[in-house]
Amino acid sequence: MDPGCADRAARHRPPHAARRLTRREPLSTAESERVLRLARVLTRAIDVFESQDAAKRWLQEPSTALGGRKPIDLLATDIGTEVVLNELGKIDHGFFA
């Protein structure tokens, strides 16, 4: 994972995880999993929207297809992450809700 992606992920994590990333200290297993989920989704979103700014906007805005929830809010669990990735797949193939 590129260092910039870790920095972006840190902005969506609790302050202690962000501090650890900034100081290059090891994260807990749970923190590492959250950062990796966000990196995976962010990478896919950038690929789908062809722009980092557009991908970040999409992650932060409520989605009708996700029941009015923000995609970023679903990344706390593996299941929520899969739901977001599935939605990105639909968008990529031209299926909009």
N, C-alpha and C positions, 0 to 999 in steps of 0.2 A: 504494500500500500504506500502511495507517495506521501511524503510528510505533510503536504498541503491538505490532503484528504483527512489526515488525523487532526489537523488544526480545525478544519470545518466541523468534524465530528465532535470535537471538544466543545464547541459553542452550543451544542444541543445536549450536553451531558451536565450532570451536577457539577458544581464548582470544584469539588475535590478531584474529580476525574480530569477536569480541564487543567488544574494545577499540576497533576501528575504528568499529563502529556506535555505541558509546557516545560517542565523540569526534566523530561525524558525519564521519569521514574516508571517502574512497572505498574501496570493496571491490574486490578483483580480480574479473575476469570469473567465475572458478570460484566464488568466495565469493558473488557476487551471484546466480549461478544456484542455488546451494544454498539461499540465503535465499528466493528466489522460489518454489522447489519447496515448501519448508516452508510458506510463506504460502498457497500455492494449496491444499495438502492440509489445512492447519489450517482455512482458510475453509470448505472442503467438509465437513470433519468436524463443524464447529460447526453447519453447516446440517443435516446428517444427524441428529446427536444432540441438536440444539436446546439445547445447553449447552456453554459453553467448557470447563467442568470435565470433563464427560463426554467431550468430544472429546480433551482432553489425556490423560485416563486411557486411552482407547482407543489412542491413539498410543504410549503407553508400555508397554502390556501385550502379552505374546506372544499371537499369534493362531493358532489352529488352521488357519484358512483360508490363512494365509500361511506354513505349514510350521513353526509355532512361533516364528517371528521377530516382533520388535516392528515395527509399521509405521514408526516413526520411523527404524529402522535401514535401511530400504529406500530412504530418500529421498536417498541419496548419488548415485544415478544416475537418469537420465530413465526408464529401463525400470522400475526399482523404484518410482518415483513413479507410473507408469501402473498398475502392479499394485495399489498401495495405493488409487488413485482408483477403479479397477475394483471393488475390494472394497467401498469406500464406496458405490458405485452399487448393488451387490447388496444391501447392508444397507438402503439407502434404499428399495429395491423389495421388501423383505421376504424376501430369499433369505439364509438364514443357514447357515453350514457346520456 
